[in-house]
Structure formats: structure tokens, C-alpha cells
């Protein structure tokens, strides 16, 4: 099932569906990605005007883009083609968790540009949270990227455990997850990289691996080598 929007943050979104034969079946899903929640701006310069410029913003995530936020109406400006280094529109927005960048767009009316557009982009895939629009860029824009699959189901060999494992989606990447036994607290973020115990690789629906190849044993750490079992099948 395809979904056009995902949340692009590290999430725990799953349900243990119970035992299927000798295996534990686990379902991992995600909600829609969060749109930019606060988007502001104003004209800065000595040569204002009577024009209103409309701005729009899209948050970008590893699994797809958010819906478009806008319009932000910035009034008392010159026509956009007359913006320059000393007469600018100053834009700002809040950081969205797990977003990798932002697409900033403009239009002459309060109607969202039709996509694809030939020149509606102010700045694309920027990591910045502030922007001075001085009419430098008039970029082509294809439109928000559709998100990937909404869920993936894993069957995990659970014979060594009496209770189902809890899957955790990491970095909001589809089909990538770690498996924790209930009560485990070995989940942390280090410089934006998820670390679970001594794990440097993750179970995925595209690569079926046994636990020993995924995580090595570390003294004092509840290693997945003896906890995960084997991923025997995956759909999604």
C-alpha cells in the first residue's frame, strides 16, 4: 500500500499481531509526515511597494515529502522581480523533527502553484531555517515527492523468547527496524545515528539476515545476537 505522506522522525509505530505458527508476526507502520507548523516572514528594505508575494514550504523526509504549507502572504513589497540585495523578503520556519530539508516556493496569488512549475522555486532542499528572498532564484520544481510504503510485516523466529519482540522504526526509513525485547532500554541516538545495543545494521524487508550477522555481542549489553532470532519472511 502506497501512502503519499509519512512522518519523518524516529518513531515507534507498530503492533505485535501475535503468534503465527512458531513465529511472531510484527507489523510496522507510519503516520503521515509532518508539515511545517510555523512559517513566517516580512519585507525588509527601504523601497517597499503595494505588492503581496505568497510563499509556500514543503518539509522533506527520507521516505517522502509533507503536504505543502501556505500560503504565507507578505505584503507591502515591490514586485518580486524588483527584489534585490537591499530589498528582500525575510522568511523563517521551525525545524521539523527528522526533516532532511525544505523546499520554499512562491506565487503571485494565494493559489498554490500548479506542479510541475517552471520557475516557482525560491530554494529547494535547503537545510536552512531562514531565507532572504532577493529574486536570485526562480527554480523549476517537480512537486512534493510521494512517500513510500506505509507498512511492512515481519515474521520473526521467536522460539527463544516467551513474549513477542517490539519492533522500532529507526530514522523513519521504510523497511528498516530494530527488534527489542520488552523492557529493553538500549535505544539511543548518537549524532543522528540510531544505536541499539551494539547494532550497526538493521533488519530490512529487502534483506533477510540472521541475528548473528546483524549485531555482535558486547560485554554488559543485551545483545540482539541472542534476542532477535531469525527473520524468516517479510512483506511490504
C-alpha positions, 0 to 999 in steps of 0.5 A: 500500500502506497501512502503519499505522506509519512512522518519523518522522525524516529518513531515507534509505530507498530503492533505485535499481531501475535503468534503465527505458527512458531513465529511472531508476526510484527507489523510496522507502520507510519503516520503521515509526515509532518508539515511545517507548523510555523512559517513566517516572514516580512519585507525588509528594505527601504523601497517597499511597494503595494505588492503581496508575494505568497510563499509556500514550504514543503518539509522533506523526509527520507521516505517522502515529502509533507503536504505543502504549507501556505500560503504565507502572504507578505505584503507591502513589497515591490514586485518580486522581480524588483527584489534585490540585495537591499530589498528582500523578503525575510522568511523563517520556519521551525525545524521539523523533527527528522526533516532532511530539508525544505523546499520554499516556493512562491506565487503571485496569488494565494493559489498554490502553484500548479506542479510541475512549475517552471520557475516557482522555486525560491530554494529547494532542499535547503537545510536552512531555517531562514531565507532572504528572498532577493529574486536570485532564484526562480527554480523549476520544481517537480512537486512534493515527492510521494512517500513510500510504503506505509507498512511492512510485516515481519515474521520473526523466529521467536522460539527463544523468547516467551513474549513477542519482540517490539519492533522500532522504526529507526530514522523513519526509513521504510523497511528498516527496524530494530527488534527489542525485547520488552523492557529493553532500554538500549535505544539511543541516538548518537549524532543522528545515528540510531544505536541499539545495543551494539547494532550497526545494521538493521533488519530490512524487508529487502534483506533477510539476515540472521541475528548473528550477522546483524549485531555482535555481542558486547560485554554488559549489553543485551545483545540482539545476537541472542534476542532477535532470532531469525527473520524468516519472511517479510512483506511490504 
